[in-house]
Amino acid sequence: MVVYRFLLTPRWLGIFLLTLVAAVVMVQLGNWQLDRYRGRTEINERIDAGLRMAPVPLREAVPAPTGGPGTAGPGPAEEKTWIRVTVTGRYDTDNVVLVRGRTVDSRVGFEVVTPLVLADGTAVLVDRGWIPPVPGGGATAQPQVPPAPAGEVTVEGRVHASESGAGTVNRRDGRLETRRIAVPQLARELPYPVHGAYVLLDQQVPAADPLFSAVPVGHANNWQNLGYVVQWWIFAVMTLVGFGWVARREARRLAGVVDERPLDRAAEPSSTT
């Protein structure tokens, strides 16, 4: 072990410290990806469970709003997202929201969100489905929106948390337009308190117009995060192993050990007879 005393020199102690810090950082990055894997796995499990469960009343999943008109209530608890709910009310066709730039089956169109006003005067936003833009009118041309059923409507769907990263909300030709379903921003444009999440429609009574396409719910790619976990942890091990290999090579050099290498037989001069 005397030959390894060089590891106690400032230079090699510094190299070891940097190696150790790098390995620790890589382990922590792996742990972070592991947390993301677990979080996305939980989301996927809630999505799958929501498809199997019987619907529950909206208020069991989303708290009632307590503010005045133009305000949004609290969002649902994380474990309440994606569960199936049922709610009855009347569609407010004066405040239809067109969510542009949404893709279904590789086609860009609009999701149509309509407030459903409940008996107590509050409302919940219902994503009624996806429709294409007007043929030949471009991706931003307002579509022909099928009318919502008049009178009382019973909706079944899945609870979707308010989307983040919302842009502006504009009113054009009597309809609200936006790119994200951000409930607090949309609530400011509406004359009643709004629940803090929206409902992704599965079915309703009376039935929805067949022009609507159902908005698919994509599962989170949790296996990608698991791959990153393995990658970062392997990098951490390789960093430590690499330091050990370099240190061993230096120790052999200081001890005067010369690696035996096989002769290149092709480079030897040919013998003469």
C-alpha positions in Angstrom: 0.0 0.0 0.0 3.0 2.3 0.3 2.9 2.9 -3.5 -0.6 4.4 -3.1 0.7 7.2 -0.8 0.5 9.6 -3.8 -3.2 9.6 -3.2 -2.6 11.8 -0.2 -1.0 14.5 -2.2 -3.0 17.7 -2.8 -3.4 17.0 -6.5 -4.8 13.6 -6.1 -7.0 14.6 -3.1 -8.4 17.3 -5.3 -9.1 14.8 -8.1 -10.8 12.5 -5.7 -12.9 15.2 -4.2 -14.1 16.3 -7.7 -14.8 12.7 -8.6 -16.8 12.2 -5.4 -18.8 15.4 -5.9 -19.6 14.4 -9.5 -20.7 10.9 -8.4 -22.9 12.4 -5.7 -24.5 14.9 -8.2 -25.2 12.0 -10.6 -26.8 9.9 -7.8 -29.0 12.9 -6.8 -30.1 13.4 -10.5 -31.0 9.7 -10.5 -33.0 10.2 -7.3 -34.8 13.2 -8.9 -35.7 11.1 -12.0 -36.9 8.3 -9.6 -39.3 10.8 -7.9 -40.6 11.8 -11.4 -41.0 8.2 -12.3 -43.1 7.5 -9.2 -45.2 10.7 -9.7 -45.9 9.8 -13.3 -46.7 6.3 -12.4 -49.3 7.5 -9.9 -50.9 9.7 -12.5 -51.1 6.8 -14.9 -52.7 4.6 -12.2 -55.3 7.4 -11.5 -56.1 7.6 -15.2 -56.6 3.9 -15.4 -58.6 3.8 -12.2 -60.8 6.6 -13.4 -61.8 4.7 -16.5 -63.0 1.7 -14.4 -64.8 3.5 -11.6 -68.4 4.5 -11.3 -68.9 8.3 -11.5 -69.3 10.2 -8.2 -70.9 13.6 -7.7 -68.8 16.5 -8.8 -68.6 18.0 -5.2 -66.9 14.8 -4.0 -63.9 15.6 -6.2 -63.9 19.3 -6.6 -64.6 21.8 -3.8 -67.4 24.3 -4.4 -66.2 27.8 -5.2 -66.8 30.3 -2.4 -65.9 33.6 -4.1 -68.1 35.9 -6.2 -68.7 36.1 -9.9 -65.5 35.9 -12.0 -63.5 33.9 -9.5 -62.4 30.3 -9.5 -62.6 27.9 -6.5 -59.8 25.8 -5.2 -58.5 23.0 -7.4 -59.0 19.4 -6.5 -56.7 17.4 -4.4 -54.1 15.5 -6.4 -55.6 12.1 -5.8 -59.0 13.5 -7.1 -57.8 14.3 -10.5 -58.9 12.0 -13.3 -61.7 10.4 -11.3 -65.1 10.2 -13.1 -67.8 12.5 -11.9 -71.3 13.3 -12.8 -73.0 16.7 -12.6 -76.3 18.3 -13.8 -76.9 21.8 -15.0 -77.6 24.0 -18.0 -75.0 25.0 -20.6 -74.3 28.7 -20.9 -74.1 29.1 -24.7 -73.3 32.8 -24.4 -69.8 32.0 -23.1 -68.5 29.2 -25.3 -64.7 28.9 -25.1 -62.7 27.8 -28.2 -59.3 26.4 -27.3 -57.2 26.6 -30.4 -54.1 24.7 -31.5 -55.2 21.3 -30.0 -54.2 18.1 -31.8 -56.2 14.9 -32.1 -55.2 12.1 -34.5 -52.4 14.4 -35.8 -54.9 17.0 -36.9 -54.9 20.5 -35.4 -58.3 22.0 -34.4 -60.3 23.3 -31.4 -61.5 21.9 -28.2 -64.9 23.4 -27.2 -65.3 24.3 -23.6 -68.7 25.4 -22.3 -69.7 26.4 -18.8 -72.3 24.2 -17.2 -74.3 26.4 -14.7 -75.5 24.4 -11.7 -78.7 24.9 -9.7 -76.8 26.9 -7.0 -75.6 29.5 -9.5 -72.0 28.2 -9.7 -70.5 26.7 -12.9 -68.1 24.1 -14.0 -66.2 24.2 -17.3 -67.0 21.2 -19.5 -64.6 20.2 -22.4 -67.2 18.9 -24.8 -64.7 17.5 -27.3 -62.5 18.3 -30.3 -63.7 19.7 -33.7 -61.7 20.6 -36.9 -61.4 24.1 -38.2 -63.6 25.3 -41.1 -62.4 23.5 -44.3 -60.1 25.8 -46.2 -60.1 28.4 -43.5 -56.8 27.7 -41.9 -56.0 26.3 -38.5 -57.1 29.5 -36.7 -60.4 29.9 -38.5 -63.3 29.6 -36.1 -65.1 26.3 -36.6 -68.8 25.6 -36.8 -69.6 24.7 -33.2 -72.5 22.3 -32.8 -75.1 23.8 -30.4 -75.2 22.6 -26.9 -78.4 20.9 -25.7 -81.0 23.3 -24.4 -82.4 22.7 -20.9 -81.1 20.4 -18.2 -78.0 18.3 -19.1 -76.4 15.5 -17.1 -72.6 15.2 -17.8 -70.3 12.4 -17.0 -66.5 12.9 -17.4 -63.1 13.0 -15.8 -61.8 15.7 -13.5 -58.9 17.6 -15.2 -56.8 20.0 -13.3 -56.5 23.6 -14.6 -53.8 23.8 -17.2 -50.7 26.0 -16.5 -48.8 28.4 -18.8 -52.0 30.1 -19.9 -51.9 32.9 -22.4 -54.4 35.6 -23.0 -58.1 35.1 -23.3 -59.8 37.1 -26.1 -63.4 37.4 -27.2 -63.9 37.1 -31.0 -67.3 36.9 -32.8 -69.1 36.3 -29.5 -66.8 33.5 -28.3 -63.9 33.3 -26.0 -60.6 32.1 -27.4 -57.5 30.9 -25.7 -54.7 28.3 -26.1 -54.9 26.8 -22.6 -57.7 25.7 -20.4 -56.6 27.8 -17.4 -59.6 28.0 -15.1 -58.7 31.1 -13.1 -58.1 33.1 -16.3 -61.3 31.9 -17.9 -63.3 32.5 -14.8 -62.5 36.3 -14.9 -64.5 36.4 -18.2 -67.6 34.7 -16.7 -70.5 36.1 -14.7 -70.5 33.4 -11.9 -68.2 31.5 -9.6 -66.4 28.6 -11.3 -65.1 25.4 -9.9 -61.3 25.1 -9.9 -61.0 22.2 -12.3 -62.8 21.3 -15.6 -64.5 18.1 -16.7 -63.4 16.2 -19.7 -66.6 14.9 -21.2 -67.1 11.2 -21.6 -70.9 11.2 -22.2 -73.9 13.3 -21.5 -77.7 13.2 -21.5 -79.0 14.4 -24.0 -76.2 12.9 -26.1 -73.4 15.0 -27.5 -73.3 15.9 -31.1 -71.5 13.3 -33.2 -69.3 16.0 -34.8 -67.2 16.1 -31.6 -64.3 13.8 -31.3 -63.4 12.6 -27.8 -60.2 14.2 -26.4 -57.8 11.3 -25.6 -56.1 11.1 -22.3 -52.4 10.4 -22.8 -50.4 8.4 -20.2 -47.3 10.0 -18.9 -44.1 8.4 -20.2 -42.8 7.1 -16.8 -40.5 4.5 -18.4 -38.4 7.2 -19.8 -37.8 8.6 -16.3 -36.8 5.1 -15.1 -34.3 4.9 -18.0 -32.8 8.2 -16.8 -32.5 6.8 -13.3 -30.5 3.8 -14.4 -28.4 6.0 -16.7 -27.4 8.5 -14.0 -26.6 5.8 -11.5 -24.4 3.9 -14.0 -22.6 7.2 -14.7 -22.0 7.6 -11.0 -20.5 4.1 -10.7 -18.4 4.6 -13.8 -17.0 7.8 -12.4 -15.8 6.1 -9.2 -14.5 3.1 -11.2 -12.7 5.4 -13.6 -10.9 7.1 -10.7 -9.8 3.7 -9.3 -8.5 2.7 -12.7 -6.5 5.9 -13.1 -5.1 5.6 -9.6 -4.1 2.0 -10.1 -2.3 2.9 -13.4 -0.4 5.7 -11.7 0.6 3.3 -8.8 1.9 0.8 -11.3 3.9 3.5 -13.1 5.5 4.7 -9.8 6.3 1.1 -8.9 8.1 0.6 -12.3 5.7 -2.0 -13.5 5.7 -2.3 -17.3 2.7 -3.8 -18.9 3.6 -6.8 -21.0 2.2 -6.3 -24.5 2.1 -9.1 -27.1 4.5 -8.7 -30.0 3.0 -7.6 -33.3 4.0 -10.7 -35.3 3.3 -8.9 -38.5 5.9 -6.3 -37.7 8.7 -8.8 -37.0 11.2 -9.2 -39.8 10.9 -12.4 -41.7 13.6 -14.9 -41.0 15.9 -16.1 -43.8 16.9 -19.6 -44.3 
